[in-house]
Amino acid sequence: MGPADCIFCLIASGSAPAKKVYEDDKIVAFHDIHPKAPVHVLVIPKKHVATLTEYLPEDADLLGKMMLLLPQIAKTLGITARGYKVVINTGKEAGQVVFHFHIHLLGGGTIEEV
């Protein structure tokens, strides 16, 4: 997978706990432990890639699958009707804290800055 100290790699492998809302062979989605909205889910690839910048054209299917999964998760969590926000922070100055690519899905009420 990825670095032994990457918390998202540990969650993806099942070695660290998370409140998962979706999982398949390539993607895991789980509730953020520091939510910025009533619903705050992180969608991650199981394969370790630090930032969006590091993806290659051959990763288009995975990225597309992740994007198409977001509305499905939003519907499952009941936030579609009121609206939701999707955020990708890329790099330290953009606010990325965990350097394992992830997409924030936020909704269900007031959303803080991510």
C-alpha positions as a Markdown table, in Angstrom:
| # | Residue | x | y | z |
|---|---|---|---|---|
| 1 | Met | 0.0 | 0.0 | 0.0 |
| 2 | Gly | 2.0 | 3.0 | 1.3 |
| 3 | Pro | 4.1 | 4.3 | 4.1 |
| 4 | Ala | 3.7 | 2.4 | 7.4 |
| 5 | Asp | 3.0 | 5.6 | 9.2 |
| 6 | Cys | 0.2 | 6.8 | 6.8 |
| 7 | Ile | -3.0 | 6.8 | 8.8 |
| 8 | Phe | -5.1 | 6.6 | 5.6 |
| 9 | Cys | -3.1 | 3.5 | 4.5 |
| 10 | Leu | -3.8 | 1.9 | 7.9 |
| 11 | Ile | -7.5 | 2.7 | 7.6 |
| 12 | Ala | -7.5 | 1.3 | 4.0 |
| 13 | Ser | -5.9 | -1.9 | 5.1 |
| 14 | Gly | -8.2 | -2.3 | 8.1 |
| 15 | Ser | -5.3 | -1.9 | 10.6 |
| 16 | Ala | -6.8 | 1.3 | 12.0 |
| 17 | Pro | -10.4 | 1.9 | 12.9 |
| 18 | Ala | -12.7 | 4.2 | 11.0 |
| 19 | Lys | -16.5 | 4.6 | 10.6 |
| 20 | Lys | -16.7 | 3.5 | 7.0 |
| 21 | Val | -19.6 | 4.3 | 4.8 |
| 22 | Tyr | -18.3 | 2.6 | 1.6 |
| 23 | Glu | -15.6 | 0.2 | 0.6 |
| 24 | Asp | -14.6 | -1.8 | -2.4 |
| 25 | Asp | -11.3 | -3.2 | -3.7 |
| 26 | Lys | -9.9 | 0.3 | -4.7 |
| 27 | Ile | -11.7 | 2.9 | -2.5 |
| 28 | Val | -12.7 | 3.5 | 1.1 |
| 29 | Ala | -15.0 | 6.3 | 2.4 |
| 30 | Phe | -15.3 | 7.1 | 6.1 |
| 31 | His | -16.3 | 9.8 | 8.5 |
| 32 | Asp | -13.7 | 12.4 | 9.3 |
| 33 | Ile | -12.7 | 12.4 | 13.0 |
| 34 | His | -12.5 | 16.2 | 12.9 |
| 35 | Pro | -15.6 | 17.1 | 11.0 |
| 36 | Lys | -16.1 | 20.6 | 9.5 |
| 37 | Ala | -19.8 | 19.9 | 8.8 |
| 38 | Pro | -22.6 | 17.7 | 10.3 |
| 39 | Val | -21.7 | 15.2 | 7.6 |
| 40 | His | -18.0 | 15.1 | 6.7 |
| 41 | Val | -16.7 | 12.0 | 4.8 |
| 42 | Leu | -13.3 | 11.4 | 3.3 |
| 43 | Val | -13.1 | 9.3 | 0.1 |
| 44 | Ile | -9.6 | 7.8 | -0.4 |
| 45 | Pro | -8.0 | 5.4 | -2.8 |
| 46 | Lys | -6.5 | 2.3 | -1.2 |
| 47 | Lys | -3.4 | 2.8 | -3.2 |
| 48 | His | -1.1 | 5.4 | -1.6 |
| 49 | Val | -0.6 | 8.5 | -3.7 |
| 50 | Ala | 0.3 | 11.6 | -1.7 |
| 51 | Thr | -1.4 | 14.4 | -3.8 |
| 52 | Leu | -3.6 | 15.0 | -6.8 |
| 53 | Thr | -0.5 | 16.3 | -8.6 |
| 54 | Glu | 1.1 | 12.8 | -8.6 |
| 55 | Tyr | -1.7 | 11.1 | -10.5 |
| 56 | Leu | -1.0 | 10.0 | -14.1 |
| 57 | Pro | -3.3 | 9.7 | -17.1 |
| 58 | Glu | -3.6 | 5.9 | -16.4 |
| 59 | Asp | -5.3 | 6.8 | -13.1 |
| 60 | Ala | -8.3 | 8.4 | -14.8 |
| 61 | Asp | -10.6 | 5.4 | -14.2 |
| 62 | Leu | -9.9 | 5.5 | -10.5 |
| 63 | Leu | -10.3 | 9.2 | -10.2 |
| 64 | Gly | -13.5 | 9.1 | -12.2 |
| 65 | Lys | -14.9 | 6.3 | -10.1 |
| 66 | Met | -14.1 | 8.3 | -6.9 |
| 67 | Met | -15.9 | 11.4 | -8.4 |
| 68 | Leu | -18.9 | 9.4 | -9.4 |
| 69 | Leu | -19.1 | 7.8 | -6.0 |
| 70 | Leu | -19.5 | 11.1 | -4.2 |
| 71 | Pro | -23.2 | 11.7 | -5.3 |
| 72 | Gln | -24.0 | 8.2 | -4.3 |
| 73 | Ile | -22.6 | 8.6 | -0.8 |
| 74 | Ala | -24.3 | 12.0 | -0.5 |
| 75 | Lys | -27.6 | 10.4 | -1.3 |
| 76 | Thr | -27.0 | 7.5 | 1.1 |
| 77 | Leu | -26.2 | 10.0 | 3.9 |
| 78 | Gly | -29.3 | 12.2 | 3.1 |
| 79 | Ile | -27.5 | 15.4 | 2.1 |
| 80 | Thr | -28.3 | 15.5 | -1.6 |
| 81 | Ala | -31.5 | 17.6 | -1.4 |
| 82 | Arg | -29.9 | 20.5 | 0.7 |
| 83 | Gly | -26.6 | 20.4 | -1.2 |
| 84 | Tyr | -23.1 | 19.3 | -0.4 |
| 85 | Lys | -19.5 | 20.5 | -1.0 |
| 86 | Val | -16.6 | 18.5 | -2.5 |
| 87 | Val | -13.1 | 19.7 | -1.6 |
| 88 | Ile | -9.6 | 18.5 | -2.6 |
| 89 | Asn | -6.7 | 20.1 | -0.8 |
| 90 | Thr | -3.4 | 19.6 | -2.7 |
| 91 | Gly | -0.3 | 20.5 | -0.8 |
| 92 | Lys | 0.5 | 22.0 | 2.5 |
| 93 | Glu | -0.2 | 25.6 | 1.6 |
| 94 | Ala | -3.7 | 24.5 | 0.3 |
| 95 | Gly | -4.5 | 23.0 | 3.7 |
| 96 | Gln | -3.6 | 19.3 | 3.0 |
| 97 | Val | -2.7 | 17.7 | 6.4 |
| 98 | Val | -2.6 | 14.0 | 5.5 |
| 99 | Phe | -0.5 | 13.3 | 2.5 |
| 100 | His | -2.6 | 10.5 | 1.1 |
| 101 | Phe | -4.9 | 11.8 | -1.6 |
| 102 | His | -8.4 | 12.3 | -0.4 |
| 103 | Ile | -11.7 | 14.0 | -1.3 |
| 104 | His | -13.8 | 15.7 | 1.4 |
| 105 | Leu | -17.6 | 15.4 | 1.1 |
| 106 | Leu | -19.3 | 17.9 | 3.4 |
| 107 | Gly | -23.0 | 18.7 | 4.0 |
| 108 | Gly | -25.9 | 18.5 | 6.3 |
| 109 | Gly | -25.7 | 22.1 | 7.5 |
| 110 | Thr | -23.1 | 24.7 | 8.1 |
| 111 | Ile | -19.7 | 23.9 | 6.5 |
| 112 | Glu | -16.5 | 25.3 | 8.0 |
| 113 | Glu | -13.5 | 26.1 | 5.9 |
| 114 | Val | -11.6 | 22.9 | 5.0 |
